[in-house]
Amino acid sequence: MKILIVYPKVEETFWSFKHALKIVRRKAAFPPLGALTVAAMLPEHWEKKLVDMNVRNLKEDDITWADYVFISAMVAQQKSARDVVDRCKAAGIKTVGGGPLFFSYHSDFSDMDHIVVGEGEAILSQFIEDLENGKAEHFYHSSMHPPLEFSPVPEWDLIRFRDYVTMSIQYSRGCPYNCEFCDIIVMNGRVPRTKSNEQVLTELEVLYKKKWRGSVFIVDDNFIGNKKKVKGLLKEVILWQKEHKHPFSFFTEASVDLAEDEELMNLMVEAGFNKVFLGLETPAEESLKECGKKQNLKRSLSESVRIIQQHGLNVMGGFIIGFDNDPMDIFQRQVEFIQNNGVVTAMIGLLTALPGTRLYQRLQKEGRLLFKSSGNNTDVSGSLNFIPKMDREAILNGYQWVMDTLYSPEKYYERILNFLKYYQPRAKTKLLFSDVATFLRSFWYLGIWDQSGTRKYYWKLLKKALLNYRNALADVVTLAIYGYHFRKLFWSRSAIESFLEKSGRLPKKEGI
């Protein structure tokens, strides 16, 4: 049997880093880890190909080669997934859907031949058996959360490593917390399940033998969900890194209570972690209580961020606007919190009700749901899919002001300097030739070629970094490149014109 696995195109989003990719000379930020893991679960005697549409176009010959096209997608890929399904139907090729998109919106894809909802380790074997016996059903569903001891090493041979900025592995699934808006526990449960230490080291060894060097993203829902187990893993990763001369740097997602555990922070840094994404959400305590984010209320959020930064981890933050309890000054407070605490990579989104979440169920009961989410919470037309307590226009206008302010060159580069005041880099990372090349290209793109009036901020930052923060230079260059992407993505036309006018690059508008 010939199986084509397709990973649809990711829309231009915060995490796509689309605009930064040309500086680092890569085609996509991350590989399709879920699709590669599913590929490893399929029978060895099946022929398999994979097309990541973020790396290359899906051709008609790819589709017609296959007996079945397996589509693995997230909610934010629904538009591209719909196009793939339509193309397969036109070519007479059968389709199979799996992943978060089909978990949440399977009714929108009823024209697919087969939909498999649930974790692959729990359900895929039954579907494969039925498919081989010619009796596969239209819909398969499992709510089981199986142990991960039988989860295979992803089938890395199906991609080209040089197309990607970073590689990915998974250590655990599930999160012990129950945040109202989060669909992680709906899909993966509240009891964190982990792979064995041996499994993780095997996966690292596979990447190492395939000559990958550099960044590895551990894609867990909450890497520190089981602190006792993760500390045991980190101790073994530390030894592995030493034996292999520190080929990898790591980053992951975690909960804010990381700041409560000094041993854990030290182990992460010693193992090679240099970044961590935290769901900070909001500086408004009433809104944190509303969404059940109790782990964010144990101490001052600012204090937690600074503790983690001072231990050598760059804090990336997720923030949300649109809670029922958001005060009218929430926009100013979000900006002040992010700026003052040096959370440079700040993903600010509008609150979105995803199917299956407690938030969705509550709003449904209250008759406040409006439409299905696009899956991109930075999309003002596809998020905030309910009737908010605050005036809707006030939220959307305030949100745009937040984005214009935070991602203006002045505020962004100022935020990097604020971050450097607290950050104490300690992780051992190997300087690669590609890092040097990227550093030199950043000179051209950000310091010479960029005609938007932002060059002076780049050179000012670089000068200060060389004089005062030399040990964080790699972080500085990375954040400057990120900023190029974020400005392209978030900075509105009116904000750009205002900035250019102030810098003397546009004539001043006449007063009305």
C-alpha positions in Angstrom: 0.0 0.0 0.0 1.2 3.5 -0.9 0.7 6.1 1.7 1.3 9.8 1.2 1.4 11.8 4.5 0.7 15.5 4.1 1.3 18.2 6.6 -0.7 21.2 5.4 0.6 24.8 5.1 0.7 26.8 8.4 -0.8 30.2 8.1 1.4 33.2 8.8 1.4 33.2 12.6 3.5 34.0 15.6 5.2 30.6 15.6 5.6 30.3 11.9 8.6 32.7 12.0 8.0 33.1 8.2 9.7 36.4 7.9 12.7 35.3 9.9 13.3 32.2 7.8 15.0 34.0 4.9 17.6 35.4 7.3 18.4 32.0 8.7 18.1 30.4 5.3 15.6 27.7 6.2 12.2 26.8 4.8 10.3 26.1 8.1 10.8 26.6 11.8 9.8 23.1 13.0 9.4 19.6 11.4 5.9 17.9 11.5 6.7 15.7 14.5 3.2 14.3 14.8 3.1 13.2 11.2 6.6 11.7 11.4 5.6 9.7 14.6 2.5 8.4 12.8 4.6 7.4 9.9 6.7 5.3 12.3 3.6 3.5 13.5 2.5 2.4 10.0 3.5 -1.1 8.8 7.0 -1.4 7.5 5.8 -3.1 4.2 3.8 0.0 3.3 5.5 2.6 1.0 5.6 6.0 2.7 6.2 9.5 1.5 5.8 12.8 3.3 5.1 16.2 1.9 5.4 19.1 4.3 3.7 21.9 2.5 5.6 24.5 4.5 8.8 23.2 2.8 7.6 22.3 -0.7 4.5 22.4 -2.8 2.1 19.4 -3.0 2.1 18.2 -6.6 -0.6 16.3 -8.5 1.9 13.5 -9.0 2.4 13.2 -5.3 -1.4 12.7 -4.8 -1.9 10.3 -7.7 1.0 8.1 -6.6 -0.8 7.3 -3.4 -3.5 4.8 -2.5 -4.3 6.9 0.6 -3.4 10.4 1.6 -3.0 10.8 5.4 -3.5 14.4 6.5 -2.1 15.5 9.9 -3.1 19.0 10.9 -3.7 21.5 13.7 -6.7 23.9 13.8 -4.6 26.8 12.4 -4.0 24.6 9.2 -7.7 24.1 8.4 -7.8 26.2 5.3 -4.8 24.4 3.7 -6.2 21.0 4.9 -9.5 21.7 3.2 -7.7 22.4 -0.1 -5.7 19.1 0.2 -8.9 17.2 0.8 -10.6 18.8 -2.2 -7.6 18.0 -4.5 -7.6 14.4 -3.4 -11.3 14.0 -4.0 -10.9 15.5 -7.5 -8.1 13.0 -8.2 -10.1 10.1 -6.8 -7.7 9.4 -4.0 -9.0 8.4 -0.5 -8.2 10.5 2.5 -7.5 9.9 6.2 -7.5 12.7 8.7 -5.9 12.9 12.1 -4.5 15.4 14.6 -6.0 18.4 16.6 -7.9 19.8 13.6 -10.0 16.7 13.2 -10.3 16.3 17.0 -12.1 19.7 17.2 -13.7 20.1 13.8 -14.2 16.6 12.3 -17.8 17.5 11.4 -16.4 20.1 8.9 -14.6 17.2 7.1 -17.4 14.7 6.8 -16.5 14.2 3.1 -13.2 12.6 4.0 -13.1 8.8 3.7 -11.7 8.2 7.2 -11.2 10.3 10.3 -9.1 9.0 13.3 -9.6 11.0 16.5 -7.4 10.3 19.5 -3.8 9.4 20.3 -2.2 7.3 17.7 -0.8 4.7 20.2 -4.4 4.0 21.4 -6.3 3.8 18.1 -4.1 3.6 15.0 -3.4 -0.2 15.2 -7.2 -1.0 14.9 -7.6 1.4 12.0 -4.6 -0.1 10.2 -5.9 -3.7 10.7 -9.3 -2.7 9.3 -7.8 -0.8 6.4 -5.7 -3.8 5.4 -8.7 -6.1 5.6 -10.8 -3.8 3.5 -13.4 -3.0 6.2 -12.2 0.4 7.5 -15.0 2.6 9.0 -15.5 6.3 8.4 -14.9 7.5 12.0 -12.6 6.2 14.7 -12.5 7.7 18.2 -10.6 6.9 21.4 -10.5 8.9 24.6 -7.8 6.7 26.0 -4.5 8.2 27.2 -2.1 5.3 26.8 1.4 5.1 28.3 4.1 6.4 26.0 6.5 3.4 26.4 5.6 2.1 23.0 5.7 5.4 21.2 8.2 5.0 18.3 11.1 7.1 17.2 9.8 9.5 14.5 10.6 8.4 10.9 13.2 11.1 10.3 14.2 9.7 6.9 11.1 11.2 5.4 12.4 14.8 5.7 15.5 16.8 5.0 17.0 18.3 8.2 18.5 21.3 6.3 15.0 22.6 5.6 14.3 23.3 9.3 15.5 25.7 12.0 15.1 23.3 14.9 14.3 19.7 15.5 11.6 18.4 17.9 11.1 15.6 20.3 8.3 14.8 22.8 8.9 13.6 26.3 5.5 13.8 27.9 1.8 14.4 27.2 -0.8 15.9 29.5 -0.8 18.7 32.1 -1.8 18.6 35.8 -3.6 22.0 35.6 -7.1 22.7 34.5 -7.1 26.1 32.9 -10.6 27.0 31.6 -9.5 28.0 28.0 -7.0 25.2 27.4 -7.8 22.2 25.2 -4.6 20.3 26.1 -6.3 18.4 28.9 -9.2 17.6 26.6 -6.9 15.9 24.1 -4.1 14.6 26.3 -5.6 14.4 29.9 -4.5 15.8 33.2 -2.2 13.0 34.3 1.3 13.7 32.7 2.6 10.6 30.9 6.2 10.4 30.1 8.5 8.4 27.9 11.3 6.5 29.7 14.7 8.1 30.0 16.1 5.4 27.6 13.5 6.4 25.0 14.5 10.1 25.1 18.2 9.3 25.0 17.6 7.0 22.0 15.8 9.8 20.2 18.6 12.2 20.9 21.1 9.7 19.7 19.2 9.2 16.5 19.3 13.0 15.8 23.0 13.1 16.7 23.8 10.2 14.3 21.9 12.0 11.6 24.3 14.9 12.1 21.8 17.3 13.6 23.5 20.0 15.7 21.8 23.0 17.4 18.3 23.6 18.7 15.9 20.9 19.8 12.3 21.8 20.8 10.8 19.6 23.4 7.1 20.0 22.4 5.5 18.8 25.7 2.2 20.4 27.0 4.0 21.0 30.2 7.6 19.7 30.4 7.6 19.9 34.2 4.2 18.3 34.8 5.9 15.4 36.6 8.8 17.1 38.4 10.3 14.0 40.0 10.5 12.2 36.7 11.8 15.1 34.7 14.6 15.7 37.2 15.7 12.1 36.7 15.7 12.6 32.9 17.6 15.8 33.1 20.4 14.2 35.1 20.9 11.6 32.3 20.7 14.2 29.6 23.4 16.2 31.3 25.7 13.1 31.2 24.7 12.5 27.5 25.5 16.1 26.6 28.9 15.9 28.2 29.7 12.7 26.5 28.7 14.1 23.1 30.3 17.6 23.7 27.0 19.5 24.0 25.6 19.2 20.4 22.1 20.4 21.3 20.5 23.3 23.0 16.9 22.8 24.2 13.7 24.9 24.8 10.3 23.8 25.9 7.0 24.8 27.4 6.4 24.8 31.2 4.2 26.2 33.9 5.2 29.3 36.0 5.7 27.2 39.1 9.1 26.4 37.6 10.2 29.4 39.5 9.5 27.6 42.8 12.0 24.8 42.1 15.6 25.9 42.1 17.0 22.4 41.6 14.8 22.0 38.5 15.9 25.3 36.9 19.6 24.4 37.6 19.2 21.0 36.1 17.5 22.3 33.0 20.2 24.9 32.3 23.0 22.3 32.9 21.3 20.0 30.5 21.4 22.7 27.8 18.1 24.5 28.1 18.3 28.2 27.3 14.6 29.2 26.7 11.2 28.3 28.2 7.7 29.3 27.1 5.4 30.1 30.0 1.6 30.7 30.0 1.8 34.0 31.9 -1.6 35.1 30.5 -2.3 38.4 32.3 -1.2 40.7 35.2 -4.8 41.0 36.3 -5.3 38.6 39.2 -9.1 38.5 38.9 -8.7 37.2 35.3 -6.2 34.6 36.5 -8.7 33.4 39.1 -11.5 33.4 36.4 -9.6 31.0 34.1 -8.3 28.8 37.0 -4.7 29.7 36.5 -3.9 29.1 40.2 -0.2 28.3 39.5 0.2 31.9 38.4 -1.0 33.3 41.7 1.6 31.6 44.1 3.8 34.7 43.9 4.2 37.9 41.9 4.4 37.0 38.2 7.1 39.6 37.8 9.2 37.9 40.5 8.7 34.5 38.9 9.8 35.7 35.5 13.0 37.4 37.0 13.9 34.3 39.0 13.7 32.1 35.9 15.7 34.7 33.8 18.4 35.0 36.5 18.8 31.2 36.5 19.8 31.4 32.8 16.5 30.8 30.9 15.1 33.3 28.4 11.4 33.5 29.3 9.0 33.5 26.3 5.5 34.4 27.4 1.9 33.7 26.3 -0.6 36.4 27.1 -4.4 36.7 26.7 -6.8 39.6 26.3 -10.6 39.3 26.5 -11.3 37.7 29.9 -14.6 38.7 31.5 -12.7 40.2 34.5 -10.3 42.2 32.4 -10.3 45.8 33.7 -10.5 48.7 31.2 -6.8 49.5 31.7 -5.7 45.9 30.8 -4.1 47.0 27.6 -1.7 49.4 29.3 -1.1 46.9 32.1 -0.1 44.2 29.6 2.3 46.5 27.8 3.9 47.6 31.1 4.3 44.1 32.4 5.8 42.7 29.2 8.2 45.7 28.8 9.3 46.0 32.4 10.0 42.3 32.8 11.8 42.0 29.5 9.6 39.3 28.0 10.9 39.9 24.5 9.1 37.0 22.8 5.5 37.8 23.9 2.7 36.0 22.1 -0.4 38.2 22.9 -3.6 36.6 21.8 -7.3 37.3 22.0 -9.3 34.8 24.2 -10.6 32.0 22.1 -13.2 29.3 23.0 -12.1 26.0 21.6 -14.4 23.0 21.4 -14.3 20.7 24.4 -12.8 23.3 26.8 -14.6 24.4 30.0 -14.6 27.9 28.5 -16.5 26.7 25.4 -19.0 24.8 27.6 -19.6 27.8 29.9 -20.1 30.3 27.0 -22.3 27.8 25.2 -24.6 27.6 28.3 -24.6 31.4 28.5 -25.5 31.7 24.8 -22.4 33.8 24.1 -20.7 31.7 21.3 -20.6 33.3 17.9 -18.5 31.3 15.5 -15.8 28.6 15.2 -12.2 29.8 15.8 -9.6 29.9 13.1 -7.1 28.4 15.5 -4.9 31.5 15.4 -5.6 33.6 18.5 -3.7 36.6 17.0 -6.2 36.8 14.2 -8.7 39.5 15.1 -11.3 38.1 12.7 -10.9 34.4 13.7 -10.5 34.6 17.5 -12.6 36.3 20.2 -15.4 34.0 18.9 -17.9 34.9 21.6 -19.7 37.9 23.1 -17.3 39.5 25.6 -18.2 41.5 28.7 -16.1 44.5 27.6 -17.2 46.3 24.4 -16.0 44.2 21.5 -14.6 47.2 19.5 -12.8 48.4 22.6 -11.1 45.0 22.9 -10.1 44.9 19.2 -8.9 48.5 19.2 -7.0 48.0 22.5 -5.5 44.8 21.2 -4.2 46.4 18.0 -2.7 49.2 20.2 -0.9 46.6 22.4 0.6 44.9 19.3 1.6 48.2 17.6 3.2 49.4 20.8 5.0 46.2 21.8 6.3 45.4 18.4 7.3 49.0 17.4 11.1 49.0 17.0 11.7 51.4 19.9 9.7 49.3 22.4 11.0 46.0 21.1 14.7 46.8 21.2 14.2 48.5 24.6 12.6 45.3 25.8 15.6 43.3 24.8 17.8 45.6 26.9 15.4 45.2 29.8 15.7 41.4 29.4 19.5 41.6 29.4 19.5 43.3 32.8 18.0 40.2 34.5 19.3 37.4 32.2 22.3 35.4 33.3 23.1 32.9 30.5 24.7 29.7 31.7 23.9 26.9 29.3 26.8 25.5 27.3 26.1 25.9 23.6 28.3 25.1 20.7 28.8 27.8 18.1 28.1 26.4 14.7 29.2 27.7 11.3 25.5 28.3 10.4 25.2 30.6 13.5 28.1 32.7 12.3 26.6 32.9 8.9 23.2 33.9 10.3 24.9 36.6 12.5 26.5 38.1 9.4 23.2 38.0 7.4 21.5 39.8 10.3 23.9 42.7 9.7 22.6 43.0 6.1 18.9 42.5 6.7 18.6 44.5 10.0 21.5 46.9 9.9 21.8 47.8 6.2 19.0 46.6 4.0 16.1 47.5 6.3 14.7 50.8 5.1 11.9 51.2 7.6 13.9 53.4 10.0 14.7 50.6 12.4 18.5 50.3 11.7 19.6 52.7 14.4 17.9 50.6 17.1 19.6 47.5 15.8 23.1 49.0 15.9 22.5 50.6 19.3 21.5 47.2 20.6 24.5 45.5 19.1 26.9 48.0 20.5 25.5 47.7 24.0 25.5 43.9 23.7 29.2 43.8 22.6 30.2 46.2 25.4 28.1 44.9 28.3 26.5 41.6 27.4 28.9 39.6 25.3 28.0 36.3 26.8 24.4 36.8 25.6 25.3 37.9 22.1 23.8 34.9 20.5 20.5 35.5 22.3 20.6 39.2 21.2 21.0 38.4 17.5 18.2 35.7 17.7 15.8 38.1 19.4 16.6 40.9 16.8 15.8 38.4 14.0 12.6 37.4 15.8 11.7 41.1 15.9 11.9 41.4 12.2 9.3 38.6 11.9 7.0 40.1 14.5 7.1 43.6 13.0 6.1 42.2 9.6 3.3 40.1 11.3 1.8 42.4 13.9 2.7 46.0 13.1 -0.3 47.7 11.5 -0.1 50.0 8.5 -1.1 53.0 10.6 1.6 52.3 13.1 4.2 52.0 10.4 3.1 55.3 8.8 3.2 57.0 12.2 6.7 55.7 12.9 8.0 56.7 9.5 6.4 60.2 9.9 8.1 60.6 13.3 11.5 59.5 11.9 11.2 62.0 9.0 10.7 59.4 6.3 7.1 60.5 5.6 5.7 64.0 5.4 3.6 64.9 8.3 -0.2 64.6 7.8 -2.1 67.8 7.9 -4.3 68.2 11.0 -8.1 67.7 10.5 
